[in-house]
Amino acid sequence: MHNDDWLPPTVLLAVDLVILTLRESRLQVLLVERGIEPYQGALALPGGFLNHAEEDLLTAAHRELLEEAGLDADDLHLEHLGVYGTPGRDPRGRVISVAYLAIAPRLPEPTAGTDASDACWTPTDNALSPEVPLAFDHRQIVADGVERARSKLEHSSLATAFCGPTFTISELQEVYEAVWGVPLDPRNFYRKVQSVDGFIVPAGPTRRTETGRPARLFRPGPRRALHPPMTRSTGPTDKETAEP
């Protein structure tokens, strides 16, 4: 029914960014320390409101990442992660946030700016701990981003981007363990990797490991989507299913 007195509700639109990388063999997320209220002094994802009604969402995401953490998003592939709009998530009013995700290797140290008083890489297990207060509903957004990253390692060759130009199976396994957060049985992991045609290919001579034993070198293969996928499993399950 048409109502001449109807007015559109006041809704604010924001963007938040989940930027993930591997540092010191741990999956880490970019967080900023809020320099303003609400949640002044608390850790949060970089992000903020659109500058004006005509600003594109992705443009706003790039701008916020540069302003709050000094990172140039032009070098990152930002993908849509989700929309977060639970009433009460922001004390300033009804705020809908569109979250973007980027997962990339070898990202630089961030530099705080604008309304952020600090910016840092934080291990995701710390960020997801209730002992570390995160502003707004950002713990849930981080959790969703981490789960998306873990799924990407199952279904794509993303893990090879975190290795050098050539790498050993053990080095590739370390990437999976860091992102999935579980120990993997080496024999079972090797078998899974080799079962995916075109995932990795031999890269010539061997490299001596810390134990002095030679290890075969590989490089990324042509396949981007993994069939069959590298399914996650816990350490004990891997060991139970490993070949003798």
C-alpha positions as CSV (number, residue, x, y, z in Angstrom):
1,M,0.0,0.0,0.0
2,H,1.4,3.4,-0.9
3,N,2.1,5.7,2.0
4,D,2.8,9.4,1.3
5,D,4.3,9.7,4.8
6,W,6.9,7.0,4.2
7,L,10.5,8.1,4.5
8,P,13.6,5.9,3.8
9,P,15.4,4.8,7.0
10,T,18.7,6.4,7.8
11,V,21.3,3.8,7.1
12,L,25.1,4.4,7.0
13,L,27.3,2.4,4.6
14,A,30.8,1.4,5.5
15,V,33.6,-0.9,4.2
16,D,35.9,-3.2,6.2
17,L,39.0,-5.0,5.0
18,V,40.3,-8.4,6.1
19,I,43.9,-8.5,4.8
20,L,45.7,-11.8,5.5
21,T,49.3,-12.8,5.0
22,L,51.9,-15.3,6.3
23,R,54.5,-13.9,8.6
24,E,56.9,-16.0,10.8
25,S,55.0,-19.1,9.6
26,R,51.7,-17.9,11.1
27,L,48.6,-16.6,9.4
28,Q,48.3,-13.0,10.3
29,V,45.6,-10.3,9.9
30,L,46.0,-6.6,9.5
31,L,44.5,-4.7,12.4
32,V,44.5,-1.0,13.4
33,E,44.2,0.6,16.8
34,R,41.3,3.0,16.8
35,G,42.3,6.5,17.6
36,I,38.7,7.8,17.9
37,E,35.5,6.8,19.6
38,P,33.6,4.5,19.6
39,Y,36.0,1.8,20.8
40,Q,39.0,4.2,21.0
41,G,42.1,2.2,21.8
42,A,40.6,-1.1,20.7
43,L,41.9,-3.1,17.7
44,A,39.8,-3.2,14.6
45,L,39.9,-4.0,10.9
46,P,40.9,-1.1,8.7
47,G,37.8,0.5,7.2
48,G,35.3,3.3,7.4
49,F,32.4,5.1,5.9
50,L,32.0,6.1,2.3
51,N,33.2,9.6,1.7
52,H,30.1,10.6,-0.3
53,A,27.1,9.0,-2.0
54,E,28.8,8.7,-5.3
55,E,31.9,6.8,-4.0
56,D,32.2,3.3,-5.3
57,L,32.4,0.6,-2.6
58,L,35.7,-0.9,-3.9
59,T,37.1,2.6,-4.3
60,A,36.3,3.3,-0.7
61,A,37.9,0.0,0.4
62,H,41.2,1.0,-1.5
63,R,41.1,4.5,0.1
64,E,40.5,3.3,3.6
65,L,43.4,0.7,3.4
66,L,45.8,3.4,2.2
67,E,44.6,6.0,4.7
68,E,44.5,3.7,7.8
69,A,47.4,1.4,7.2
70,G,49.5,2.9,4.4
71,L,49.0,-0.1,2.1
72,D,48.4,0.3,-1.6
73,A,45.4,-1.9,-2.4
74,D,46.2,-1.6,-6.2
75,D,48.7,-4.4,-5.6
76,L,46.1,-6.6,-3.9
77,H,43.1,-8.5,-5.3
78,L,40.2,-7.5,-3.1
79,E,37.2,-9.9,-3.2
80,H,33.8,-9.5,-1.6
81,L,33.6,-11.4,1.7
82,G,30.2,-10.5,3.1
83,V,27.7,-7.9,4.3
84,Y,27.3,-7.3,8.0
85,G,24.2,-5.4,9.2
86,T,23.0,-6.7,12.5
87,P,21.1,-3.9,14.4
88,G,23.2,-2.5,17.2
89,R,26.6,-3.5,15.7
90,D,27.7,0.1,15.7
91,P,26.7,2.5,18.5
92,R,26.6,5.4,16.0
93,G,23.5,4.2,14.3
94,R,22.3,1.7,11.8
95,V,25.5,0.8,9.9
96,I,25.8,-1.7,7.1
97,S,29.3,-2.8,6.4
98,V,30.5,-4.5,3.2
99,A,33.7,-6.5,3.9
100,Y,36.4,-7.3,1.5
101,L,39.1,-9.9,1.7
102,A,42.7,-10.1,0.3
103,I,45.2,-12.9,0.8
104,A,48.7,-12.1,-0.3
105,P,52.3,-13.0,0.4
106,R,55.2,-10.7,1.4
107,L,53.1,-7.7,2.4
108,P,55.0,-4.8,4.0
109,E,54.7,-3.4,7.5
110,P,51.7,-1.1,7.8
111,T,51.8,2.6,8.8
112,A,49.0,4.1,10.8
113,G,47.2,7.2,9.6
114,T,44.0,9.3,9.8
115,D,41.8,7.9,12.6
116,A,44.1,5.0,13.4
117,S,46.7,5.4,16.1
118,D,48.6,2.2,15.2
119,A,48.6,-0.5,12.6
120,C,50.0,-4.0,13.0
121,W,50.0,-7.6,11.7
122,T,48.4,-9.8,14.3
123,P,48.3,-13.7,14.4
124,T,44.8,-14.7,13.5
125,D,44.5,-17.0,16.5
126,N,45.2,-14.0,18.7
127,A,42.7,-11.9,16.9
128,L,40.0,-14.6,17.3
129,S,40.7,-15.0,21.0
130,P,38.1,-13.5,23.4
131,E,41.0,-12.2,25.4
132,V,41.8,-9.7,22.6
133,P,39.0,-7.1,22.4
134,L,38.1,-6.2,18.8
135,A,35.8,-3.3,18.0
136,F,32.2,-3.8,16.6
137,D,31.6,-7.3,15.2
138,H,35.1,-7.5,13.7
139,R,35.9,-10.8,15.4
140,Q,33.2,-12.4,13.3
141,I,34.4,-10.8,10.1
142,V,37.9,-12.0,10.8
143,A,36.6,-15.5,11.5
144,D,34.7,-15.4,8.2
145,G,37.8,-14.2,6.3
146,V,40.0,-16.9,7.9
147,E,37.5,-19.6,6.9
148,R,37.4,-18.3,3.3
149,A,41.2,-18.4,3.2
150,R,41.2,-22.0,4.5
151,S,38.7,-23.0,1.8
152,K,40.7,-21.3,-0.9
153,L,43.7,-23.5,0.0
154,E,41.5,-26.5,-0.5
155,H,40.2,-25.6,-3.9
156,S,42.9,-23.4,-5.5
157,S,46.7,-23.3,-5.9
158,L,46.9,-20.1,-3.7
159,A,49.4,-21.8,-1.3
160,T,52.2,-21.8,-3.9
161,A,52.1,-18.0,-3.9
162,F,53.5,-18.1,-0.3
163,C,56.5,-20.2,-1.3
164,G,59.6,-19.1,-3.2
165,P,60.0,-19.6,-7.0
166,T,61.0,-23.1,-6.2
167,F,60.1,-25.0,-3.0
168,T,60.1,-28.4,-1.3
169,I,57.0,-30.3,-0.4
170,S,57.8,-29.6,3.2
171,E,57.8,-25.9,2.6
172,L,54.4,-26.1,0.9
173,Q,53.1,-28.2,3.8
174,E,54.1,-25.5,6.2
175,V,51.9,-23.0,4.3
176,Y,48.9,-25.3,4.7
177,E,49.6,-26.0,8.3
178,A,49.9,-22.2,9.0
179,V,46.6,-21.4,7.3
180,W,44.6,-24.4,8.4
181,G,46.0,-24.3,11.9
182,V,46.4,-28.1,12.1
183,P,49.5,-30.4,11.9
184,L,49.6,-32.6,8.7
185,D,51.2,-36.0,8.2
186,P,54.0,-35.6,5.7
187,R,53.4,-38.9,3.9
188,N,49.7,-38.2,3.5
189,F,50.2,-34.6,2.4
190,Y,52.7,-35.7,-0.2
191,R,50.2,-38.2,-1.6
192,K,47.5,-35.6,-1.7
193,V,49.6,-33.1,-3.5
194,Q,50.8,-35.6,-6.1
195,S,47.3,-36.7,-6.8
196,V,46.4,-33.3,-8.2
197,D,47.6,-33.2,-11.7
198,G,49.3,-29.9,-12.6
199,F,49.3,-28.5,-9.1
200,I,53.1,-28.5,-8.8
201,V,55.8,-29.7,-11.2
202,P,59.4,-30.8,-10.7
203,A,62.0,-28.0,-10.8
204,G,65.3,-29.6,-11.4
205,P,68.0,-30.3,-8.8
206,T,67.5,-31.1,-5.2
207,R,68.1,-28.9,-2.1
208,R,69.7,-30.1,1.1
209,T,67.5,-29.8,4.1
210,E,68.5,-28.9,7.7
211,T,69.0,-32.6,8.3
212,G,71.4,-32.8,5.4
213,R,69.1,-35.0,3.3
214,P,68.4,-33.9,-0.3
215,A,64.8,-32.7,-1.0
216,R,63.2,-32.5,-4.4
217,L,62.4,-29.0,-5.7
218,F,59.1,-28.0,-7.3
219,R,57.5,-24.9,-8.8
220,P,53.8,-24.0,-9.3
221,G,52.1,-25.9,-12.1
222,P,49.6,-24.6,-14.6
223,R,46.5,-25.7,-12.6
224,R,44.7,-23.0,-10.6
225,A,41.6,-24.9,-9.5
226,L,42.5,-28.2,-7.7
227,H,40.7,-31.4,-8.7
228,P,40.5,-33.3,-6.4
229,P,40.6,-30.6,-3.7
230,M,43.2,-30.6,-0.9
231,T,40.6,-31.4,1.8
232,R,41.3,-30.4,5.4
233,S,41.8,-33.0,8.1
234,T,43.2,-33.0,11.6
235,G,46.7,-34.3,12.4
236,P,45.6,-37.6,14.0
237,T,43.2,-38.4,11.1
238,D,46.0,-37.8,8.7
239,K,48.3,-40.1,10.6
240,E,45.6,-42.8,10.8
241,T,45.1,-42.7,7.0
242,A,48.7,-42.4,6.1
243,E,50.4,-45.2,4.2
244,P,52.8,-47.3,6.3
